[in-house]
């Protein structure tokens, strides 16, 4: 599973753990972002049941055509200098890409980044989100180069760009409606944090450190964004009529009450859609992580199954490739949600709307008619 590891990797890895079922715990601190699996793989009935059930599923029907896996003899980018190597076999398809599926699945990042950048430019979203999509593009490009070459410098580009992009989203989340002085201090703090993670990770060369740092930053940004969303958009948490009277020294007029009630209905609808979007993106992201964890635990079995069923069917068992596709989709959903939330926080709910006609389509925040000076936008008249 993990061959040609960097000699100075500060962790003891026993390859025999890979071969024996239920003995993969020695690898957990490397691949589980929180340091170790929350349950014992060796005693988990769930994990123990997977190989037996999957063995029946992956018996290749004799009538189904397939191509046998090649026997790799080395590649163009040898030797491997990265501190880690994944479950996909090296150079079995071409000598120019060490892990061909793990490489090509990163093209999804490139495509989604292109769509996001074009949307930011066309729809007039805040610059911080344009920069975030550029960071998203850098993540995909770095991962493409890393899996193609398995070189340590490309590994740093892949992993550290994830940290930098998350720091950008952290800035976008915590700097909203704050003073310039606070935003400056926040930017300097996040820059210092990014530099510290970069230098310490380069010194430690322990993938668990990077994964823990990324998981913590992501959890902080996501939690803060959900808190801000609820606090500012949930009608019962916003300014009440009594607070309005205290602030303006008068009560709401009948027309103002009608407008306020309409805005409350609009915001409740927006919140409902946002929570669906969050749930979809988060489920996709965590689902990709779950598949990747199975890829780590059962790598030796998966390699045998891939060779038994041949190509192209074995591609479906590349768990890290699924991780790229699913986490790339989840991250795109998160940035798009952040864009829509920012417009709503700016009181521009009637100027921007989420275009997401189907679950299997990509959401986009688009300008409405009222944003261009036309008649006031009526969501009930939107064609989907």
C-alpha positions, 0 to 999 in steps of 0.5 A: 500500500505504501511503498518507497516511503521517505526515509526520514518520515517520523513514524513507524509503519509496519507493512505487515499490518496491511496484509492481515485483516483487522490489523490496520490500526497502525496506519490510522494515525497517518490517514484519519484527520483526527489522529485515530479511528473513532472505533477499533477496526479489529473489533468492528463488525461493520468493517469486518463484514465488508470484505466477505460481502464485497468478495461476492460482489466483485467476482467478475462475470465471465461474459464481461470484457476486461483488460488485464492490469499491466505489471509496472516496471518503473516510471518516468518520474522515479524515484518516489520522494513523497512521504506517502504513497496511496493504494493505487498501484504505480505506473500500471497504465502509463510510465508518465503518471504514477497513479493515473486515476488519482491524477485524472480525477483532479480534473474535476477541480480544474473544471469546477474552478473554471466555472466558479471563476467565470461566475465570480467575474460575470455575477460580480461576487466579492473578490475574496471568493474569486481568490478562493476559487483560484486557491481551489484551482491550485489544490486540484493542480497541485494534487494532479502533479503530486499523484502524477509524479509522487515527488515531495515538492508536488506533495507540498503544493497539493497539501499546503494549498488546501491549508491556504485556501481554507485560510482564505475562507476563514478570512472571508468568514471572520472579517465580515462587517468588521473594521479595517484594523480587525481585518488587518490583524486577522489577515496577519494572524492567518498569514502567520498561521499558514507560514507556521503550518508550512514550516512545521510540516516541512520539518515534521513531514508527518501527514497526520499533522497536515490532516489534523490542521486542515480538519480543524480549520475546516470545522472552525470555518464551517461552524462559524459560517452556520452560526452567522447564517442563523444569527442574521437570517433566522427571523426570530433571531433578528431585530424584533418589533419592540427592538425596532421601536426602541431604536427608531423611537416609533412603532412600525407602520402597517406597510413596514410590518407587511414588508417585514413579514414578507422579508421573514418569509423570504429569509425562512425559504432561503435558510431552508435551501441553504441547509439543504445545500449544506447537508448535500455538500457535507454528506458528499464530502464526508462520504468521500472521506469514508470511501477513502478510509476503506481504501486505506484499511482494505488496500491489499484486498482491493488490489487483488479485486482490481486485478481479478476484475480487470480494467476498466472496472477496477477503476471503480475500486480506487477509493482515493479517486472517489475522495477527489471527486466527492470532496471536490464537489463538497468544497465547490458547494461550500464556496458557492454557499459562502457567496450566497450567504455574503450577499444575504448578509449584505441585504441583497437577497432580492438581487441575488438568487441560487440557481440549483434546479436539480440535485445532480446539477451544480448550484450557482449564485446569479443576479436577478432582475432587480439587480439590473434595475428592472422590476422587483424580483419575484421568486415565485415567477422564476423559471426552473 
